[in-house]
């Protein structure tokens, strides 16, 4: 297994800075994702790792080898392209075998390695078929088997699922991860699909305008985004303005339009005092049940939103605007202190008809952002 190290890797196209001094450490055997919107530099970065594009400056190392300016055919990488690039006149077996023939591998070893690759990709029953006799998902697995059969040091995947329909993409995610992890090969995977990255990756690097914004595990990226861009790009969130009002033990107290909110999720270099923005995911906001009929209300607050003084931490009221019922999920739109917010309710019960709703959020889900 081969680790990959990128140091100050930069690529310019004339006056355009496509990749800006990126530092990355990809562990051996890791399935590492490059994620970001179109034009962020992720494909350019992958092409430099593959050797298809020469860096303007910086360094690329595979293990202890400097491959910064090595030709692509000397890097020992396998590539799965967006369009698969399969030979239509060849059978599945012939496509998978092609790379071994170029490398002049012996016949007995070639047969054994092709059989193993076909079995790992669940393609053995289709070995004699031509490419145009396969479904999109089967063709994708042929491309993956062809890349893995040569036993490369590094496997590179350039949006391999983008040509598949939505259901097939979902089915193929786990299959690709299982095949890659079973091979033990270090993989670098480019995508703009957040759900694809979150569900498959060991680690993700989020890019924007050629710069590395944050690199971390899927869980950390989603739950503790470094800034507004990452929080907004990975899923949905509510951005709440606030000011640091003080501390309470290990927590930060914020003054917000909803009243005081307590946060236990904040950067180490958070300045004391001053304006900040916090991110609260819609699924982190919990709608509290209304009081029993005829009973005393749980909370008090002005119509349209306000802090609730009922002993509950991080509780506030909001005005209901609309509800979208999706069976397993209800999407609530609410307004609190002239700020529209979203709240997701899993396994929702009968929709409440009251004008006001009471919401609460755990301090760990009030994430204070750096910018």
Buried (B, 14 or more C-beta within 10 A) or exposed (E): EBBBBBBEBBBBEEEEBBBBBBEBBBEBBBBBBBBBEEBBBBBBBBBBBBBBBEBBEBBBBBBEBEBBEBEEEEBBBBBBBBEBEBEEEBBBBBBBBBBBEEEEBEEEEBBEBBBEBBEBBBBEEBBEBBBEEBEBBBBBBBBBBBBBBBBBBBBBBBBBBBBBEEEBBBEBBEBBBEBBBEBEBBBBBBBBBBEBBBEBBBBBBBBBBBBBBBBBBBEBBBBBBBBBBBBBBBBEBBBBEBEBBEEBEEBBBBBBBBBBBBBBBBBEEBEEEEEBBBBBBBBBBBBBEBEEEEEEEBBEBEEBBBBBEBEEEBBBBBBBEEBEEEEEBBBBBBBBBEBEBBBBBEEBEEEBEEEBBBBBBBBBBBBBBBE
